Every structure is written in structure tokens, then in C-alpha cells.
Amino acid sequence: MKARVTISLKNGVLDPQGKAIENALHGLGFDQANDVRQGKVIEFDLGNTSKEDAPAAVEKMCTQLLANTVIENYSIELLD
């Protein structure tokens, strides 16, 4: 089983990378791209973790290491 964790900054947190991407897109003529937010995706194999234990294990990974829950949101997707 694999897990995919998507992490993004919470609303209201300054995102300088997102702003740089937005400015670059506008420079290329893509003026319709606004309020760009940049995030990250982390994928990993859970080895022999059971389907029942996987959600709690990934949740614990997120809160202890993968995401800074003060400024970031995350979502978890379990893949077969």
C-alpha cells in the first residue's frame, strides 16, 4: 500500500514561492493565473502496514514530521 500526502500553506500565510510563480506566469502572458499557492506532495510505500493501521500511521507521520501544522494543511490519500 502507498500513501500520498499533499501539503499546502494555510490561507493567510505568506507564500513567496507562489507569488514568484504567479509573477512568472503573468510575465509569460498568463494573466488569468491569480492567487497562486505552491505546495508539496510526498509519496511513500507503507510496506506491510495493514489497511486498518495505515490511516493512523500516516496521520502520525504528518503531525510529527511531514507537515508544520501551525502554518500548513495536509491531506492523506491511501493508494492500493
LUMDREN-713942 format. One record per residue: residue number from 1; y, x, z of N, C-alpha, C, O, CB in turn; residue in one letter. Coordinates in Angstrom, 1 decimal, padded with zeros to 4 digits, always signed. Glycine has a CB too. Layout:
! residues N
   k   n.py   n.px   n.pz  ca.py  ca.px  ca.pz   c.py   c.px   c.pz   o.py   o.px   o.pz  cb.py  cb.px  cb.pz r
 NUM      Y      X      Z      Y      X      Z      Y      X      Z      Y      X      Z      Y      X      Z a
...
END
This chain:
! residues 80
   k   n.py   n.px   n.pz  ca.py  ca.px  ca.pz   c.py   c.px   c.pz   o.py   o.px   o.pz  cb.py  cb.px  cb.pz r
   1 -001.2 +000.9 +000.0 +000.0 +000.0 +000.0 +001.2 +000.9 +000.0 +001.2 +002.0 +000.6 +000.0 -001.0 +001.2 m
   2 +002.3 +000.5 -000.7 +003.5 +001.2 -000.8 +004.6 +000.4 -000.2 +004.5 -000.9 -000.1 +003.8 +001.6 -002.3 k
   3 +005.7 +001.0 +000.2 +006.8 +000.4 +000.7 +008.1 +000.9 +000.0 +008.1 +002.0 -000.4 +007.0 +000.6 +002.3 a
   4 +009.0 -000.1 -000.2 +010.3 +000.3 -000.9 +011.4 -000.2 +000.1 +011.4 -001.4 +000.4 +010.4 -000.4 -002.3 r
   5 +012.2 +000.7 +000.5 +013.3 +000.4 +001.4 +014.6 +000.6 +000.6 +014.9 +001.7 +000.1 +013.3 +001.2 +002.7 v
   6 +015.4 -000.5 +000.5 +016.7 -000.4 -000.1 +017.8 -000.4 +000.9 +017.9 -001.3 +001.8 +016.9 -001.6 -001.1 t
   7 +018.7 +000.6 +000.9 +019.7 +000.8 +001.9 +021.1 +000.8 +001.3 +021.3 +001.4 +000.2 +019.5 +002.1 +002.7 i
   8 +022.0 +000.0 +001.9 +023.3 -000.1 +001.4 +024.3 -000.1 +002.5 +024.0 -000.5 +003.7 +023.5 -001.3 +000.4 s
   9 +025.5 +000.3 +002.3 +026.6 +000.2 +003.3 +026.9 -001.2 +003.6 +026.9 -002.1 +002.7 +027.8 +001.0 +002.9 l
  10 +027.2 -001.5 +004.9 +027.6 -002.9 +005.2 +029.0 -003.2 +004.6 +029.8 -002.3 +004.4 +027.7 -003.0 +006.8 k
  11 +029.3 -004.5 +004.4 +030.6 -004.9 +003.9 +031.7 -004.4 +004.9 +031.5 -004.4 +006.1 +030.7 -006.4 +003.8 n
  12 +032.8 -003.9 +004.4 +033.8 -003.4 +005.2 +033.8 -001.9 +005.5 +034.8 -001.4 +006.0 +033.9 -004.1 +006.5 g
  13 +032.6 -001.3 +005.2 +032.5 +000.2 +005.4 +033.0 +000.8 +004.1 +032.5 +000.5 +003.0 +031.0 +000.6 +005.8 v
  14 +033.9 +001.8 +004.2 +034.4 +002.5 +003.0 +033.3 +003.2 +002.3 +032.4 +003.8 +002.9 +035.4 +003.5 +003.5 l
  15 +033.3 +003.0 +001.0 +032.2 +003.6 +000.1 +032.9 +004.5 -001.0 +033.1 +004.0 -002.1 +031.4 +002.5 -000.6 d
  16 +033.2 +005.7 -000.6 +033.9 +006.6 -001.6 +033.1 +006.9 -002.9 +033.6 +007.0 -003.9 +034.3 +007.9 -000.9 p
  17 +031.7 +007.0 -002.7 +030.9 +007.2 -003.9 +031.0 +005.9 -004.8 +031.0 +006.1 -006.1 +029.5 +007.5 -003.6 q
  18 +030.9 +004.8 -004.3 +031.0 +003.5 -005.1 +032.4 +003.5 -005.8 +032.5 +003.1 -006.9 +030.9 +002.3 -004.2 g
  19 +033.4 +003.9 -005.1 +034.8 +003.9 -005.7 +034.9 +004.9 -006.8 +035.5 +004.6 -007.8 +035.9 +004.2 -004.6 k
  20 +034.3 +006.0 -006.7 +034.3 +007.0 -007.7 +033.5 +006.5 -008.9 +033.9 +006.7 -010.1 +033.6 +008.3 -007.2 a
  21 +032.4 +005.9 -008.7 +031.6 +005.3 -009.8 +032.4 +004.2 -010.5 +032.5 +004.2 -011.8 +030.3 +004.7 -009.3 i
  22 +033.1 +003.4 -009.8 +033.9 +002.3 -010.3 +035.1 +002.9 -011.2 +035.3 +002.5 -012.3 +034.6 +001.4 -009.2 e
  23 +035.7 +003.9 -010.7 +036.8 +004.6 -011.4 +036.3 +005.2 -012.7 +036.9 +005.1 -013.8 +037.5 +005.7 -010.6 n
  24 +035.1 +005.8 -012.7 +034.5 +006.4 -013.9 +034.1 +005.3 -014.9 +034.3 +005.5 -016.1 +033.2 +007.2 -013.5 a
  25 +033.6 +004.2 -014.4 +033.3 +003.1 -015.3 +034.5 +002.6 -016.0 +034.5 +002.3 -017.2 +032.6 +002.0 -014.6 l
  26 +035.6 +002.4 -015.2 +036.9 +002.0 -015.8 +037.4 +003.0 -016.8 +037.9 +002.6 -017.9 +037.9 +001.7 -014.7 h
  27 +037.2 +004.3 -016.5 +037.6 +005.3 -017.5 +036.9 +005.3 -018.8 +037.4 +005.7 -019.8 +037.5 +006.7 -016.8 g
  28 +035.6 +004.8 -018.7 +034.8 +004.6 -019.9 +035.0 +003.3 -020.6 +034.4 +003.0 -021.6 +033.4 +004.8 -019.6 l
  29 +035.9 +002.5 -020.1 +036.3 +001.2 -020.7 +035.5 +000.0 -020.2 +035.6 -001.1 -020.7 +036.0 +001.3 -022.2 g
  30 +034.7 +000.2 -019.1 +034.0 -000.9 -018.5 +034.8 -001.5 -017.4 +034.5 -001.4 -016.2 +032.6 -000.4 -017.9 f
  31 +035.9 -002.2 -017.7 +036.9 -002.7 -016.8 +036.3 -003.9 -016.0 +036.9 -004.3 -015.0 +038.1 -003.2 -017.5 d
  32 +035.2 -004.5 -016.4 +034.6 -005.6 -015.8 +033.9 -005.2 -014.5 +033.5 -006.1 -013.7 +033.7 -006.4 -016.7 q
  33 +033.6 -003.9 -014.3 +032.9 -003.4 -013.1 +033.8 -003.3 -012.0 +034.7 -002.4 -012.0 +032.1 -002.1 -013.4 a
  34 +033.7 -004.1 -011.0 +034.6 -004.1 -009.8 +033.8 -004.1 -008.5 +032.6 -004.6 -008.5 +035.6 -005.3 -009.9 n
  35 +034.4 -003.7 -007.4 +033.8 -003.7 -006.1 +032.4 -003.0 -006.1 +031.4 -003.5 -005.6 +033.6 -005.1 -005.6 d
  36 +032.3 -001.8 -006.8 +031.1 -001.1 -006.9 +030.6 -000.5 -005.6 +031.5 +000.1 -004.9 +031.2 +000.0 -008.0 v
  37 +029.4 -000.7 -005.2 +028.8 -000.2 -003.9 +027.6 +000.6 -004.3 +026.8 +000.2 -005.2 +028.4 -001.4 -002.9 r
  38 +027.5 +001.8 -003.7 +026.4 +002.7 -004.0 +025.4 +002.7 -002.9 +025.9 +002.6 -001.7 +026.9 +004.1 -004.3 q
  39 +024.1 +002.8 -003.1 +023.1 +002.7 -002.1 +022.0 +003.7 -002.4 +022.1 +004.6 -003.3 +022.6 +001.3 -001.9 g
  40 +020.9 +003.5 -001.7 +019.7 +004.4 -002.0 +018.4 +003.6 -001.8 +018.4 +002.6 -001.1 +019.7 +005.6 -001.0 k
  41 +017.4 +004.0 -002.6 +016.1 +003.4 -002.5 +015.1 +004.5 -002.1 +015.1 +005.6 -002.7 +015.7 +002.8 -003.9 v
  42 +014.3 +004.2 -001.1 +013.3 +005.1 -000.6 +011.9 +004.4 -000.8 +011.7 +003.3 -000.3 +013.5 +005.5 +000.9 i
  43 +011.0 +005.1 -001.5 +009.7 +004.5 -001.7 +008.7 +005.5 -001.1 +008.8 +006.7 -001.3 +009.4 +004.3 -003.2 e
  44 +007.6 +005.0 -000.5 +006.6 +005.8 +000.1 +005.3 +005.1 +000.2 +005.3 +003.8 +000.2 +007.0 +006.4 +001.4 f
  45 +004.2 +005.8 +000.3 +002.9 +005.3 +000.4 +002.6 +005.2 +001.9 +002.9 +006.1 +002.7 +001.8 +006.1 -000.3 d
  46 +002.0 +004.1 +002.3 +001.7 +003.9 +003.7 +000.3 +004.3 +004.1 -000.2 +004.0 +005.2 +001.9 +002.4 +004.1 l
  47 -000.4 +004.9 +003.2 -001.8 +005.4 +003.5 -002.7 +004.3 +003.8 -002.8 +003.3 +003.1 -001.7 +006.4 +004.6 g
  48 -003.4 +004.4 +005.0 -004.4 +003.4 +005.4 -003.8 +002.4 +006.3 -004.6 +001.8 +007.1 -005.6 +004.1 +006.0 n
  49 -002.5 +002.2 +006.4 -001.9 +001.2 +007.3 -002.3 -000.2 +006.8 -002.3 -000.5 +005.6 -000.3 +001.3 +007.3 t
  50 -002.7 -001.0 +007.7 -003.2 -002.4 +007.3 -002.0 -003.2 +006.9 -000.8 -002.9 +007.3 -003.9 -003.0 +008.5 s
  51 -002.2 -004.3 +006.2 -001.2 -005.2 +005.8 -000.5 -005.9 +007.0 +000.7 -006.2 +006.9 -001.8 -006.3 +004.8 k
  52 -001.3 -006.1 +008.0 -000.7 -006.7 +009.2 +000.2 -005.7 +010.0 +001.3 -006.2 +010.5 -001.8 -007.1 +010.2 e
  53 -000.1 -004.4 +010.0 +000.7 -003.5 +010.7 +001.9 -002.9 +009.9 +002.8 -002.4 +010.4 -000.1 -002.3 +011.1 d
  54 +001.8 -003.0 +008.6 +002.8 -002.4 +007.7 +004.3 -002.9 +007.9 +005.1 -002.0 +008.1 +002.5 -002.7 +006.3 a
  55 +004.5 -004.2 +008.0 +005.9 -004.6 +008.2 +006.6 -003.9 +009.5 +007.7 -003.5 +009.4 +006.0 -006.1 +008.3 p
  56 +005.9 -004.0 +010.6 +006.4 -003.4 +011.8 +006.6 -001.9 +011.7 +007.5 -001.3 +012.3 +005.5 -003.8 +013.0 a
  57 +005.6 -001.2 +011.1 +005.7 +000.2 +010.9 +006.9 +000.6 +010.1 +007.7 +001.5 +010.5 +004.4 +000.8 +010.3 a
  58 +007.2 -000.1 +009.0 +008.3 +000.3 +008.1 +009.6 -000.1 +008.8 +010.6 +000.6 +008.7 +008.2 -000.5 +006.8 v
  59 +009.6 -001.2 +009.5 +010.8 -001.6 +010.3 +011.2 -000.5 +011.3 +012.4 -000.2 +011.5 +010.6 -003.0 +011.0 e
  60 +010.2 +000.0 +012.0 +010.4 +001.1 +013.0 +010.9 +002.3 +012.3 +011.8 +003.0 +012.8 +009.1 +001.4 +013.8 k
  61 +010.4 +002.7 +011.1 +010.9 +003.8 +010.4 +012.4 +003.7 +010.0 +013.2 +004.6 +010.1 +010.1 +004.0 +009.1 m
  62 +012.7 +002.5 +009.6 +014.1 +002.2 +009.2 +015.1 +002.3 +010.4 +016.1 +003.0 +010.3 +014.2 +000.8 +008.6 c
  63 +014.7 +001.8 +011.5 +015.6 +001.8 +012.7 +015.7 +003.1 +013.3 +016.7 +003.5 +013.9 +015.2 +000.8 +013.7 t
  64 +014.6 +003.9 +013.2 +014.6 +005.2 +013.9 +015.1 +006.4 +013.0 +015.6 +007.4 +013.5 +013.3 +005.5 +014.4 q
  65 +015.0 +006.2 +011.7 +015.3 +007.4 +010.8 +016.0 +007.0 +009.5 +017.0 +007.6 +009.2 +014.1 +008.1 +010.5 l
  66 +015.4 +006.1 +008.7 +015.9 +005.9 +007.4 +017.3 +005.3 +007.2 +018.0 +005.7 +006.3 +014.9 +005.0 +006.7 l
  67 +017.7 +004.4 +008.1 +019.0 +003.8 +008.0 +019.8 +004.0 +009.2 +019.3 +004.0 +010.3 +018.8 +002.3 +007.7 a
  68 +021.1 +004.1 +009.0 +022.0 +004.2 +010.1 +022.5 +002.7 +010.3 +023.4 +002.2 +009.6 +023.3 +005.2 +009.9 n
  69 +021.9 +002.0 +011.2 +022.1 +000.6 +011.4 +023.5 +000.2 +011.8 +023.8 -001.0 +011.8 +021.1 +000.0 +012.3 t
  70 +024.3 +001.2 +012.3 +025.7 +000.9 +012.6 +026.5 +000.6 +011.4 +027.3 -000.3 +011.4 +026.3 +002.1 +013.4 v
  71 +026.2 +001.3 +010.3 +027.0 +001.1 +009.1 +026.2 +000.7 +007.8 +026.8 +000.5 +006.8 +027.7 +002.4 +008.8 i
  72 +024.9 +000.6 +008.0 +024.1 +000.3 +006.8 +023.2 -000.9 +007.0 +022.7 -001.1 +008.1 +023.2 +001.5 +006.4 e
  73 +022.9 -001.6 +006.0 +021.9 -002.7 +005.9 +020.7 -002.1 +005.2 +020.8 -001.2 +004.4 +022.5 -004.0 +005.2 n
  74 +019.6 -002.7 +005.4 +018.4 -002.3 +004.7 +017.5 -003.5 +004.4 +017.5 -004.5 +005.2 +017.6 -001.2 +005.4 y
  75 +016.7 -003.4 +003.4 +015.7 -004.5 +003.1 +014.4 -003.8 +002.8 +014.4 -002.7 +002.2 +016.1 -005.4 +001.9 s
  76 +013.3 -004.4 +003.2 +012.0 -003.8 +003.0 +011.2 -004.7 +002.1 +011.2 -005.9 +002.1 +011.3 -003.8 +004.4 i
  77 +010.5 -004.0 +001.2 +009.6 -004.6 +000.2 +008.3 -003.9 +000.3 +008.2 -002.7 +000.1 +010.2 -004.6 -001.3 e
  78 +007.2 -004.6 +000.5 +005.9 -004.1 +000.5 +005.2 -004.4 -000.8 +005.2 -005.5 -001.3 +005.0 -004.6 +001.7 l
  79 +004.6 -003.3 -001.4 +004.0 -003.4 -002.7 +002.5 -003.1 -002.6 +002.1 -002.2 -001.9 +004.7 -002.5 -003.7 l
  80 +001.7 -003.8 -003.4 +000.3 -003.5 -003.4 +000.0 -002.4 -004.4 -001.2 -002.0 -004.5 -000.5 -004.8 -003.9 d
END
